[in-house]
Amino acid sequence: MPSRRVSRENVLRGAAVAAITAAITLAAACSDEDTVNTVPPPWPTQTTSPDGPPKPPTTTSTTTRPPTPTATVSGTT
């Protein structure tokens, strides 16, 4: 049965894999690439009146009624 000793080549290969994996993980964690497009666009300017029930007109004109005619009947007291 062959010996189960770890060869120097396998140790170096394992260390290289661990170093590369750590470098890639660190680079991905420090990257701001995933946050570049997270700023929302500015809100559009409002060009129409807001939704809701209609409001009464804001004019300040007052309406006056014409005077009511009074009729006098002759011959009555």
QUIHU-V521026 format. One record per residue. N is the residue number from 1. RES is the residue in three letters. SS is DSSP state (alpha for helix, beta for strand, coil for the rest). PHI is phi in radians with two decimals (NA if undefined). PSI is psi in radians with two decimals (NA if undefined). Layout:
((N;RES;SS;PHI;PSI) (N;RES;SS;PHI;PSI))
This chain:
((1;MET;coil;NA;2.33) (2;PRO;coil;-1.25;2.71) (3;SER;coil;-1.24;2.51) (4;ARG;coil;-1.70;0.62) (5;ARG;coil;-1.29;2.56) (6;VAL;coil;-1.51;2.15) (7;SER;coil;-1.38;2.78) (8;ARG;alpha;-1.08;-0.62) (9;GLU;alpha;-1.08;-0.75) (10;ASN;alpha;-1.19;-0.61) (11;VAL;alpha;-1.16;-0.77) (12;LEU;alpha;-1.13;-0.70) (13;ARG;alpha;-1.11;-0.75) (14;GLY;alpha;-1.14;-0.70) (15;ALA;alpha;-1.16;-0.68) (16;ALA;alpha;-1.15;-0.75) (17;VAL;alpha;-1.09;-0.74) (18;ALA;alpha;-1.15;-0.72) (19;ALA;alpha;-1.17;-0.74) (20;ILE;alpha;-1.16;-0.74) (21;THR;alpha;-1.09;-0.73) (22;ALA;alpha;-1.14;-0.70) (23;ALA;alpha;-1.14;-0.73) (24;ILE;alpha;-1.17;-0.73) (25;THR;alpha;-1.10;-0.76) (26;LEU;alpha;-1.14;-0.72) (27;ALA;alpha;-1.13;-0.68) (28;ALA;alpha;-1.21;-0.62) (29;ALA;alpha;-1.25;-0.57) (30;CYS;alpha;-1.58;-0.13) (31;SER;coil;-1.28;2.43) (32;ASP;coil;-1.77;0.25) (33;GLU;alpha;-1.08;-0.60) (34;ASP;alpha;-1.37;-0.17) (35;THR;alpha;-1.90;0.10) (36;VAL;alpha;-1.15;-0.77) (37;ASN;alpha;-1.75;0.42) (38;THR;alpha;-1.61;-0.10) (39;VAL;coil;-1.35;2.11) (40;PRO;coil;-1.23;2.68) (41;PRO;coil;-1.18;2.75) (42;PRO;coil;-1.15;2.65) (43;TRP;coil;-1.18;2.48) (44;PRO;coil;-1.23;2.64) (45;THR;coil;-1.27;2.55) (46;GLN;coil;-1.44;2.13) (47;THR;coil;-1.88;-0.19) (48;THR;coil;-2.14;2.91) (49;SER;coil;-1.26;2.67) (50;PRO;coil;-1.20;2.77) (51;ASP;coil;-1.20;2.70) (52;GLY;coil;2.53;3.12) (53;PRO;coil;-1.21;2.65) (54;PRO;coil;-1.17;2.54) (55;LYS;coil;-1.75;2.67) (56;PRO;coil;-1.15;2.74) (57;PRO;coil;-1.11;2.63) (58;THR;coil;-1.75;0.30) (59;THR;coil;-1.28;2.60) (60;THR;coil;-1.84;0.30) (61;SER;coil;-1.30;2.46) (62;THR;coil;-1.83;2.49) (63;THR;coil;-1.73;2.29) (64;THR;coil;-1.99;2.48) (65;ARG;coil;-1.51;2.50) (66;PRO;coil;-1.17;2.63) (67;PRO;coil;-1.10;2.49) (68;THR;coil;-1.40;2.31) (69;PRO;coil;-1.23;2.45) (70;THR;coil;-1.93;2.28) (71;ALA;coil;-1.90;2.39) (72;THR;coil;-1.88;2.36) (73;VAL;coil;-1.79;2.17) (74;SER;coil;-1.28;2.52) (75;GLY;coil;1.66;0.01) (76;THR;coil;-1.94;2.67) (77;THR;coil;-1.96;NA))
